[in-house]
Amino acid sequence: MAPQPSGKSASTTPSYLRTAEVAEILSVSPKTVSRWAKEGKLPFMKTLGGHRRYPETEIRELAEELRVEATV
């Protein structure tokens, strides 16, 4: 029997976040995340169902940049 994939994505496969997950990481509301995406401030892709998904690595890098700016 072939091994089943775990819940974690392989490091070669990009991981995408839902709007609520991005909102939690950036400490803003989901509506703010959606508005920023519409304004071109956040990178995203759309699913076949029309939902936005955000690249996890880019969102986490942005969150880290915002934390650094806040401490300067």
C-alpha positions in Angstrom: 0.0 0.0 0.0 1.4 3.4 -0.9 2.0 5.9 1.9 -0.6 8.5 2.3 0.5 12.2 2.1 0.5 13.9 5.5 -1.3 17.2 6.2 1.9 19.1 5.6 2.8 20.1 2.0 6.1 19.1 0.6 8.6 21.9 0.6 8.6 21.9 -3.2 4.9 22.6 -3.4 3.9 26.2 -2.6 1.5 26.5 0.3 -1.5 28.8 0.1 -3.5 30.5 2.9 -7.1 31.3 3.2 -8.3 34.9 3.9 -8.9 34.3 7.6 -5.4 32.8 8.1 -3.8 35.8 6.4 -5.9 38.1 8.6 -4.7 36.3 11.7 -1.0 36.5 10.6 -1.2 40.2 9.8 -3.5 41.1 12.8 -6.2 42.6 10.6 -9.7 41.7 9.8 -10.6 39.4 6.9 -12.3 42.3 5.2 -9.1 44.3 5.3 -7.2 41.3 3.7 -9.8 41.2 0.9 -9.6 45.0 0.3 -5.8 44.9 0.2 -5.9 42.1 -2.4 -8.4 44.0 -4.5 -6.1 47.1 -4.3 -3.1 45.0 -5.4 -1.3 45.2 -2.0 -1.3 41.5 -1.4 -0.4 38.7 -3.9 -3.1 36.1 -4.5 -4.5 33.5 -6.8 -8.1 32.6 -7.3 -9.4 29.0 -7.0 -11.8 27.6 -9.6 -14.6 28.4 -7.1 -13.5 32.1 -7.1 -11.9 32.1 -3.6 -8.7 34.0 -3.0 -5.6 32.0 -1.8 -2.5 33.8 -0.7 1.1 32.4 -1.0 2.2 31.6 2.5 5.9 32.4 2.1 5.2 35.9 0.7 2.6 36.6 3.4 4.9 35.5 6.2 7.7 37.7 4.7 5.4 40.7 4.6 4.3 40.1 8.2 8.0 39.9 9.3 8.8 43.2 7.4 5.8 44.9 9.1 7.0 43.7 12.5 10.5 45.1 11.8 9.1 48.4 10.7 6.9 48.6 13.8 10.0 48.3 16.1 12.1 50.9 14.3 
